[in-house]
Amino acid sequence: LAVAQNRSVELDKAYEEARAAYLALREAEQRRDQGIETQPGERLGSAAGGSRPTEQYFGRQAQLEQEVELARKRYEAAQKRWNDLK
């Protein structure tokens, strides 16, 4: 009986972790998608009269993408743990 209760507790914890990781992934994706627009100071004028994004912009984009990837890995690991316990 104690083993079954412990397994149930572990399964519940794994489910909650997977759920939290999923929400964190969605939030990271939303921040990335909202961050696609340049912010003040992230564009440089060109001699031809146009403009282009700065290295700061590309660095921010890389950081947002890295956050998504880390959240995705966390979610995948949590999902695997939950599935392994089922």
TORFIVO-915623 format. One record per residue (C-alpha): residue in one letter; x, y, z; residue number from 1. Coordinates in steps of 0.02 Angstrom, whole numbers, plus 50000, padded with zeros to 5 digits. Layout:
BEGIN
<site residuo="a" c1="X" c2="Y" c3="Z" num="NUM"/>
...
end
This chain:
BEGIN
<site residuo="l" c1="50000" c2="50000" c3="50000" num="1"/>
<site residuo="a" c1="50140" c2="50121" c3="50045" num="2"/>
<site residuo="v" c1="50228" c2="50083" c3="49880" num="3"/>
<site residuo="a" c1="50069" c2="50122" c3="49782" num="4"/>
<site residuo="q" c1="50044" c2="50284" c3="49878" num="5"/>
<site residuo="n" c1="50225" c2="50335" c3="49850" num="6"/>
<site residuo="r" c1="50208" c2="50297" c3="49664" num="7"/>
<site residuo="s" c1="50049" c2="50401" c3="49658" num="8"/>
<site residuo="v" c1="50137" c2="50546" c3="49743" num="9"/>
<site residuo="e" c1="50284" c2="50533" c3="49622" num="10"/>
<site residuo="l" c1="50164" c2="50527" c3="49474" num="11"/>
<site residuo="d" c1="50072" c2="50681" c3="49538" num="12"/>
<site residuo="k" c1="50237" c2="50774" c3="49561" num="13"/>
<site residuo="a" c1="50294" c2="50724" c3="49387" num="14"/>
<site residuo="y" c1="50128" c2="50782" c3="49312" num="15"/>
<site residuo="e" c1="50139" c2="50950" c3="49401" num="16"/>
<site residuo="e" c1="50319" c2="50973" c3="49343" num="17"/>
<site residuo="a" c1="50269" c2="50933" c3="49163" num="18"/>
<site residuo="r" c1="50124" c2="51054" c3="49175" num="19"/>
<site residuo="a" c1="50234" c2="51193" c3="49246" num="20"/>
<site residuo="a" c1="50368" c2="51160" c3="49116" num="21"/>
<site residuo="y" c1="50237" c2="51168" c3="48977" num="22"/>
<site residuo="l" c1="50174" c2="51336" c3="49040" num="23"/>
<site residuo="a" c1="50353" c2="51401" c3="49052" num="24"/>
<site residuo="l" c1="50385" c2="51345" c3="48873" num="25"/>
<site residuo="r" c1="50230" c2="51435" c3="48811" num="26"/>
<site residuo="e" c1="50281" c2="51593" c3="48904" num="27"/>
<site residuo="a" c1="50457" c2="51586" c3="48831" num="28"/>
<site residuo="e" c1="50385" c2="51563" c3="48656" num="29"/>
<site residuo="q" c1="50268" c2="51710" c3="48683" num="30"/>
<site residuo="r" c1="50413" c2="51822" c3="48743" num="31"/>
<site residuo="r" c1="50513" c2="51770" c3="48590" num="32"/>
<site residuo="d" c1="50369" c2="51805" c3="48471" num="33"/>
<site residuo="q" c1="50332" c2="51973" c3="48552" num="34"/>
<site residuo="g" c1="50517" c2="52018" c3="48550" num="35"/>
<site residuo="i" c1="50534" c2="52005" c3="48361" num="36"/>
<site residuo="e" c1="50508" c2="52192" c3="48338" num="37"/>
<site residuo="t" c1="50660" c2="52302" c3="48360" num="38"/>
<site residuo="q" c1="50665" c2="52408" c3="48516" num="39"/>
<site residuo="p" c1="50728" c2="52588" c3="48528" num="40"/>
<site residuo="g" c1="50914" c2="52593" c3="48490" num="41"/>
<site residuo="e" c1="50915" c2="52426" c3="48399" num="42"/>
<site residuo="r" c1="50918" c2="52497" c3="48221" num="43"/>
<site residuo="l" c1="51058" c2="52588" c3="48131" num="44"/>
<site residuo="g" c1="51034" c2="52702" c3="47984" num="45"/>
<site residuo="s" c1="51121" c2="52660" c3="47821" num="46"/>
<site residuo="a" c1="51200" c2="52772" c3="47691" num="47"/>
<site residuo="a" c1="51061" c2="52724" c3="47570" num="48"/>
<site residuo="g" c1="50930" c2="52796" c3="47689" num="49"/>
<site residuo="g" c1="50867" c2="52631" c3="47757" num="50"/>
<site residuo="s" c1="50905" c2="52549" c3="47921" num="51"/>
<site residuo="r" c1="50961" c2="52381" c3="47986" num="52"/>
<site residuo="p" c1="50953" c2="52294" c3="48155" num="53"/>
<site residuo="t" c1="51103" c2="52311" c3="48270" num="54"/>
<site residuo="e" c1="51206" c2="52174" c3="48351" num="55"/>
<site residuo="q" c1="51110" c2="52213" c3="48511" num="56"/>
<site residuo="y" c1="50949" c2="52162" c3="48423" num="57"/>
<site residuo="f" c1="51024" c2="51999" c3="48360" num="58"/>
<site residuo="g" c1="51096" c2="51963" c3="48532" num="59"/>
<site residuo="r" c1="50926" c2="51989" c3="48612" num="60"/>
<site residuo="q" c1="50846" c2="51875" c3="48482" num="61"/>
<site residuo="a" c1="50976" c2="51740" c3="48518" num="62"/>
<site residuo="q" c1="50942" c2="51756" c3="48706" num="63"/>
<site residuo="l" c1="50754" c2="51739" c3="48680" num="64"/>
<site residuo="e" c1="50780" c2="51587" c3="48569" num="65"/>
<site residuo="q" c1="50897" c2="51509" c3="48697" num="66"/>
<site residuo="e" c1="50765" c2="51532" c3="48833" num="67"/>
<site residuo="v" c1="50639" c2="51442" c3="48722" num="68"/>
<site residuo="e" c1="50760" c2="51299" c3="48691" num="69"/>
<site residuo="l" c1="50800" c2="51279" c3="48876" num="70"/>
<site residuo="a" c1="50614" c2="51281" c3="48918" num="71"/>
<site residuo="r" c1="50581" c2="51152" c3="48781" num="72"/>
<site residuo="k" c1="50715" c2="51036" c3="48851" num="73"/>
<site residuo="r" c1="50645" c2="51055" c3="49027" num="74"/>
<site residuo="y" c1="50471" c2="51013" c3="48963" num="75"/>
<site residuo="e" c1="50530" c2="50863" c3="48863" num="76"/>
<site residuo="a" c1="50625" c2="50795" c3="49015" num="77"/>
<site residuo="a" c1="50475" c2="50821" c3="49129" num="78"/>
<site residuo="q" c1="50359" c2="50741" c3="49003" num="79"/>
<site residuo="k" c1="50475" c2="50590" c3="48988" num="80"/>
<site residuo="r" c1="50483" c2="50572" c3="49177" num="81"/>
<site residuo="w" c1="50293" c2="50577" c3="49188" num="82"/>
<site residuo="n" c1="50274" c2="50452" c3="49047" num="83"/>
<site residuo="d" c1="50404" c2="50336" c3="49124" num="84"/>
<site residuo="l" c1="50306" c2="50335" c3="49288" num="85"/>
<site residuo="k" c1="50138" c2="50299" c3="49207" num="86"/>
end
